[in-house]
Amino acid sequence: MRTPRFYRRFMKATVRTVSTYLAIGSVILTFLPLPVGWRRYLPFGTAVLFVISAYRSAWLLQIQDEDEKDELRREIQKLKERPYNEAHRKLTESKLQGLDTTERQLLCYLLHHGQVEATDLQRDCRLNSPAFNKAIQALRREQLVSDVQEKPNPDRASVTYFWKVNPEFRDALQDLLYPQNG
């Protein structure tokens, strides 16, 4: 089904082609000696000119559309490529199989929110301290998350910890935990 955009492009291309052919034709008519009764062929010549222009415009648009389709296919293929190999995916999958529900939920939270302070993470996931520590240490042991220490805060006596997903596993975790159709 053709869209109004196609017809607009087709008409622009046809007008451009007709004007080019008319310019060429006018130069030819100006400099070539023509027989006496040439004017009676002018309507037929103009009709042929329009038909040829329409065919040429359609052909050019088809080539342009094919080029756009090829570019989109290359882009889709590029998006399908993963920044990790099959062995890395299997390693990540085996690490995920050893996790319980709480640990998976913590991992999902960190995937969505990025680097999060430890106290905020515990509060947002509504976990008591022993359950949180057990889950975060299991994720750390599997090297799926890493901690980042900030300089001591003058208002507090302790160091502030931030947790984040290990960047080496981020893409594989994203694909395994949130599979896309396609």
N, C-alpha and C positions, 0 to 999 in steps of 0.2 A: 504494500500500500504506500502510495506516495504522499508525502506531507506537503503542506503549504511552503515550507522551507525549500523543499526540492524544486517546486515550481518556480519559486522566486529565483533560485540559483540558475535554473534552466533558462528562464527568460533573460537574465543578465548575460549569461554566456552566449545565448542566441543573438541578442542585440549587439554584443561586442563582436561576434563573428560576422554578422551581416554588415556592420559598419566597416569592418576591415575589408571584406570583399567588395563593398561599394567603393571604398577608396581605391582599391586596386583596379576595379573596373573603370572608374572615372579617369584614372591615369591612362589606362589602355585606350579608352575611347578618345582621349585627347590627342594622343600621339600616333595612333595607328590610322592609316587611311581605310575607311570602311565603304562597302558598296552602297549604292543609292537607297535601297529599300530596307536598311538595317533597323529602322525605328519600329517596324511592325513586329520584330522579334523581341522587343524590349519587355512586354508583359511576360512572355514565356521565360525569358532570361532571368527576370526578377523572381518569378516563382521557383525556378530551378535554384537560384541563389538562396532563397529562404529554406528550401528543402535540404540543400547541402549544409547550410548553416545549422539547421535543427539537428541533423544527424551528427555533425561534428560536435555540437554542444553536448548532446547526449553521450557521445563517446568520451569526451573529455571529463564529464561528470562521473561517468562510470569508472574511469581510470582513477580519478581523485577519490571516489568512494572506496575503491579497492585498496588504495594506498592507506587511507584512514583505517580500514578494517585490518590490514596487515600490521599497522602500528599498534592498534588496540590488542591484537593477538600477541604481539611481542611483549606488550606491557603486562598482559594477563599471565603469560608464561614467566615473566620476570617476577611477578608477585607470587607465583606458585613455588618458586625456589626458596628453600629454607636456608638460613645462615648456619645450619648445623647439619651433621651427617647422620646416617642411620644408627651408627654405634652410639653417638651422643644421645639420640632420642631413646634408645633402649636403656641406656644407663639411667637417664632421667625417669623413665617409666619404672624401672626396678626400684629406684629410690622412693617414688610415689607409692608403690605397692606396700611398702613397709610402714606407711604413715596411717595413723588413726584419724577419725573424723575431726577431732579438735585441731590436730596438726595441719590437716588439709585446709580447714577454715582459716587458720592463722596465715597460711601460705597464700590463700586466695585474697585475704584482706591486704596483705603486703603487695601482692601483684597489682591490686587496684589502686592502692594509696601511695605506693613508693616508700620512701624512707620515713619511718614513723618512730617517735620517741617511745621507749619501752613502757613507760607508765600510761601513755595514751593508748598504746596498743592493747595493753592488758585491760584497761577500762572499756575501750570500744568493743573488744571481743567478749566482755563480761565473763572473765575467767578469774577464779580465785588465784592467789599467788602460787600455791604448789602446782596446780594444773597448768598455769601459764608457764612456769619455769620448766616443767617436764616437757611441754610441747615445744617451747622455743629451743631447748637444749637438744631435743630430738632432731629438729630442723637444722640446727647448727652442726650436729654430729654428721648428718647426711650432706652437709655443705650446701644446702639449698638456700640458707640465709646467712648473712654476716652482720656483725655488729660494728657500729661506728661510735667511737668515744669522742665526746666534745670536751673542751676545756672545762675545768670546774667552774661552777656558777658561784659567784660571791654570796648569793642569798642562800645557797645550799652547801651542805658539807660534803656532798658526794659528786661523782662524775655523772654527767647525763649520757645515757646510752640510747642510740638509735638503731633500729633493725631495718634491714632491707633485703630484698631478694638478691641472691648471688647473680651478678650480670651474666656469668657464663651459662646459667640455666634459665634465664628469663624467657627467651624465645621458645625454648622447648617446653617449659612449664605452661606458658600461655597456650601453645598449641594442644598440649595434652589435657589441660584442665578445662579449656574452652574451645573445643573443636569447632571449626567452621565447616559448613556444607559447601561443597564445590569441588 
